[in-house]
Each structure stands twice: as C-alpha cells, then as structure tokens.
C-alpha cells in the first residue's frame, strides 16, 4: 500500500472541482443525495491525484488528472490517467464508507473499458481517501484482465446499486500490485 499526504493545492483543486461539477445526472442511477455526490467527486479527484503522484516518477508521460467541467453530453468513459504503456481507471472510496460497508470499489456495468473492450494495457487503481487525515491510500493497482480472470466483480452490498458491480478489498489484497 502506498500512502500519499495531500497538499493544500491538491485539496483546493479537488474542492473547486466538486463545487463546479454538476452531479445531478447520477440521480438517475439511484444516487439521490446531492451532498454525497459532491463529496464523491472530491474523493475521486483526490484519488486520481494520489495515483498520479505515486506513478509519475515511474511514467514520465503520465497524464495529469482532468479537472475540466463537462456537460452531461460531453461526459466520457475515457481513462482517468494515461501513459504510453498504461491506461488507468482510478476507483476511490471514502474511508468513512469503507468503515461502514467494508472496503470496496464500485464500477458502472456499462463502462466498456472495464467490461467489454479492455486490453492488456488497462489497469484499475484502488484507492481509499481519508479526508480527516488528508491522505490517500493506494491499496492496489491490478490489470482489468486479472479482475475478470479471478471473478472479482461481485454484487454490491447496497441493493439500490443495481447497475453496478463491486470489487472488495478482501479479494484484491491477495494479488501483488502490478505497477507499484
């Protein structure tokens, strides 16, 4: 596990993003709580920053997290971070949620890069973010193919997440990190 202490710049960028992004489109996916959607967008960007800071020394062409604000029609399923040899999906969980439901990360079943058109270059970084301590914990980075080969996509604990799959830390922790 790699631990990243967020800088004030990281925290401010994530806060600004979460204040600007329109998360209302997620209400159609049974995510009704606007405050939680805003917090989730902040946690997600902090997770991307944690992975970026960890992998940048290893991949000098690694893309920086995208802080642009897109309309619902412009939203894409593109990778969170990219380099010549890797495509990274960054999945984040708030440590408070991890303590409540167990450490897990949620995937939209319609994400084609995860469930349909993935390649050997596609990886998932699993991150937990602690807002109180201002830290991110990269729990694992694994190839998407390993997740499929080992049947790690499972039903989420919350029944309302009907269009999603979950990966649980208890399943992931037995695999060695592929990139760090």
Secondary structure as a PSIPRED ss2 file (coil, helix, strand):
# PSIPRED VFORMAT (PSIPRED V4.0)

   1 X C   1.000  0.000  0.000
   2 X E   0.000  0.000  1.000
   3 X E   0.000  0.000  1.000
   4 X E   0.000  0.000  1.000
   5 X E   0.000  0.000  1.000
   6 X C   1.000  0.000  0.000
   7 X C   1.000  0.000  0.000
   8 X H   0.000  1.000  0.000
   9 X H   0.000  1.000  0.000
  10 X H   0.000  1.000  0.000
  11 X H   0.000  1.000  0.000
  12 X H   0.000  1.000  0.000
  13 X H   0.000  1.000  0.000
  14 X H   0.000  1.000  0.000
  15 X H   0.000  1.000  0.000
  16 X H   0.000  1.000  0.000
  17 X H   0.000  1.000  0.000
  18 X H   0.000  1.000  0.000
  19 X H   0.000  1.000  0.000
  20 X H   0.000  1.000  0.000
  21 X C   1.000  0.000  0.000
  22 X C   1.000  0.000  0.000
  23 X C   1.000  0.000  0.000
  24 X H   0.000  1.000  0.000
  25 X H   0.000  1.000  0.000
  26 X H   0.000  1.000  0.000
  27 X H   0.000  1.000  0.000
  28 X H   0.000  1.000  0.000
  29 X H   0.000  1.000  0.000
  30 X C   1.000  0.000  0.000
  31 X C   1.000  0.000  0.000
  32 X C   1.000  0.000  0.000
  33 X C   1.000  0.000  0.000
  34 X H   0.000  1.000  0.000
  35 X H   0.000  1.000  0.000
  36 X H   0.000  1.000  0.000
  37 X H   0.000  1.000  0.000
  38 X H   0.000  1.000  0.000
  39 X H   0.000  1.000  0.000
  40 X H   0.000  1.000  0.000
  41 X H   0.000  1.000  0.000
  42 X H   0.000  1.000  0.000
  43 X H   0.000  1.000  0.000
  44 X H   0.000  1.000  0.000
  45 X H   0.000  1.000  0.000
  46 X H   0.000  1.000  0.000
  47 X H   0.000  1.000  0.000
  48 X H   0.000  1.000  0.000
  49 X H   0.000  1.000  0.000
  50 X H   0.000  1.000  0.000
  51 X H   0.000  1.000  0.000
  52 X H   0.000  1.000  0.000
  53 X H   0.000  1.000  0.000
  54 X H   0.000  1.000  0.000
  55 X H   0.000  1.000  0.000
  56 X C   1.000  0.000  0.000
  57 X C   1.000  0.000  0.000
  58 X C   1.000  0.000  0.000
  59 X C   1.000  0.000  0.000
  60 X C   1.000  0.000  0.000
  61 X C   1.000  0.000  0.000
  62 X C   1.000  0.000  0.000
  63 X C   1.000  0.000  0.000
  64 X C   1.000  0.000  0.000
  65 X C   1.000  0.000  0.000
  66 X C   1.000  0.000  0.000
  67 X C   1.000  0.000  0.000
  68 X C   1.000  0.000  0.000
  69 X C   1.000  0.000  0.000
  70 X C   1.000  0.000  0.000
  71 X C   1.000  0.000  0.000
  72 X C   1.000  0.000  0.000
  73 X C   1.000  0.000  0.000
  74 X C   1.000  0.000  0.000
  75 X C   1.000  0.000  0.000
  76 X C   1.000  0.000  0.000
  77 X C   1.000  0.000  0.000
  78 X C   1.000  0.000  0.000
  79 X C   1.000  0.000  0.000
  80 X C   1.000  0.000  0.000
  81 X E   0.000  0.000  1.000
  82 X E   0.000  0.000  1.000
  83 X E   0.000  0.000  1.000
  84 X C   1.000  0.000  0.000
  85 X C   1.000  0.000  0.000
  86 X E   0.000  0.000  1.000
  87 X E   0.000  0.000  1.000
  88 X E   0.000  0.000  1.000
  89 X E   0.000  0.000  1.000
  90 X E   0.000  0.000  1.000
  91 X E   0.000  0.000  1.000
  92 X E   0.000  0.000  1.000
  93 X E   0.000  0.000  1.000
  94 X E   0.000  0.000  1.000
  95 X H   0.000  1.000  0.000
  96 X H   0.000  1.000  0.000
  97 X H   0.000  1.000  0.000
  98 X H   0.000  1.000  0.000
  99 X H   0.000  1.000  0.000
 100 X H   0.000  1.000  0.000
 101 X H   0.000  1.000  0.000
 102 X C   1.000  0.000  0.000
 103 X C   1.000  0.000  0.000
 104 X E   0.000  0.000  1.000
 105 X E   0.000  0.000  1.000
 106 X E   0.000  0.000  1.000
 107 X E   0.000  0.000  1.000
 108 X E   0.000  0.000  1.000
 109 X C   1.000  0.000  0.000
 110 X C   1.000  0.000  0.000
 111 X C   1.000  0.000  0.000
 112 X H   0.000  1.000  0.000
 113 X H   0.000  1.000  0.000
 114 X H   0.000  1.000  0.000
 115 X H   0.000  1.000  0.000
 116 X C   1.000  0.000  0.000
 117 X C   1.000  0.000  0.000
 118 X C   1.000  0.000  0.000
 119 X C   1.000  0.000  0.000
 120 X C   1.000  0.000  0.000
 121 X C   1.000  0.000  0.000
 122 X E   0.000  0.000  1.000
 123 X E   0.000  0.000  1.000
 124 X E   0.000  0.000  1.000
 125 X E   0.000  0.000  1.000
 126 X E   0.000  0.000  1.000
 127 X E   0.000  0.000  1.000
 128 X E   0.000  0.000  1.000
 129 X E   0.000  0.000  1.000
 130 X E   0.000  0.000  1.000
 131 X C   1.000  0.000  0.000
 132 X C   1.000  0.000  0.000
 133 X C   1.000  0.000  0.000
 134 X C   1.000  0.000  0.000
 135 X E   0.000  0.000  1.000
 136 X E   0.000  0.000  1.000
 137 X E   0.000  0.000  1.000
 138 X E   0.000  0.000  1.000
 139 X E   0.000  0.000  1.000
 140 X E   0.000  0.000  1.000
 141 X E   0.000  0.000  1.000
 142 X E   0.000  0.000  1.000
 143 X E   0.000  0.000  1.000
 144 X H   0.000  1.000  0.000
 145 X H   0.000  1.000  0.000
 146 X H   0.000  1.000  0.000
 147 X H   0.000  1.000  0.000
 148 X H   0.000  1.000  0.000
 149 X H   0.000  1.000  0.000
 150 X C   1.000  0.000  0.000
 151 X C   1.000  0.000  0.000
 152 X C   1.000  0.000  0.000
 153 X C   1.000  0.000  0.000
 154 X E   0.000  0.000  1.000
 155 X C   1.000  0.000  0.000
 156 X C   1.000  0.000  0.000
 157 X C   1.000  0.000  0.000
 158 X C   1.000  0.000  0.000
 159 X C   1.000  0.000  0.000
 160 X C   1.000  0.000  0.000
 161 X C   1.000  0.000  0.000
 162 X C   1.000  0.000  0.000
 163 X C   1.000  0.000  0.000
 164 X E   0.000  0.000  1.000
 165 X E   0.000  0.000  1.000
 166 X E   0.000  0.000  1.000
 167 X E   0.000  0.000  1.000
 168 X E   0.000  0.000  1.000
 169 X H   0.000  1.000  0.000
 170 X H   0.000  1.000  0.000
 171 X H   0.000  1.000  0.000
 172 X H   0.000  1.000  0.000
 173 X C   1.000  0.000  0.000
 174 X C   1.000  0.000  0.000
 175 X C   1.000  0.000  0.000
 176 X C   1.000  0.000  0.000
 177 X C   1.000  0.000  0.000
 178 X C   1.000  0.000  0.000
 179 X C   1.000  0.000  0.000
 180 X C   1.000  0.000  0.000
